[in-house]
Amino acid sequence: MEHEIMGHTKKAIKAIRNKEKGLGEKFKEVMIEVAIIIFAVSFAAFIERTREHYKEQGEAKEFLLGLSDDIRYEEQQIKHSKTQMLELVADYKKLIHFTSKTIDSIERNHIKESFTIPKFNNRPLNGRYEGFKSSGKIQTIENDSLRNNILKLYQESVPFIDFSENAFNANQARIEEILYSGQGNNAAEDNPLRVISSPRGKMALTFSISYSNGVIAGYDRMIAQAEKVQKEIKKEYGK
């Protein structure tokens, strides 16, 4: 292309220097060569833009299909965590209603009651998203709705889960402290059920149930947003 432009430029210069032709004829020939050069440059720029756009759309497609797999995996993990959280809340609600008589009966019948103090730490697979975003390519996703839903997922839904889980886990740590500090005084109080059924223990359990509501709400929000993104990707690419 550069060679052709140089060729037409030389023709225009040659026409100007041609003493055998009149001014009008020179002007006509120069304009023709200039028009050819402008067309060639514009066409070359169009081809380059088309090639770059095609490349960007290929990269965006590769990113979105990979992201869909990441989101699908994350959604499964969040659903699993939600199930565990609901089971934990059910156990805590049962413990809150334990009385001394309930625990006496459990001890007399040698029934083994146990409860757990799990912590929840869902860490998203956001490496693909962060890499694509930091490279400045997020705007190459031409579907505005899809792009905005992806941003909402990773900038709102996912961070809220981290925030709510941290609050819940902090209270779980308080429950552990209550158990450790409440045991060892005498044999009767060594039973963790008696410690956790104390007013202080029940208050901590109540807080955990309250914090769990925020965590579950965050899980539901993330699941709904994840499904929305996956649906749009599938609509865009049929996968």
Secondary structure, 3 states (H helix, E strand, C coil): CHHHHHHHHHHHHHHHHCCCCCHHHHHHHHHHHHHHHHHHHHHHHHHHHHHHHHHHHHHHHHHHHHHHHHHHHHHHHHHHHHHHHHHHHHHHHHHHCCCHHHHHHHHHCCCCCCCCCCCCCCCCCCHHHHHHHHCCCHHHCCCHHHHHHHHHHHHHHHHHHHHHHHHHHHHHHHHHHHHHHHCCCCHHHHCHHHHHCCHHHHHHHHHHHHHHHHHHHHHHHHHHHHHHHHHHHHHHHCC
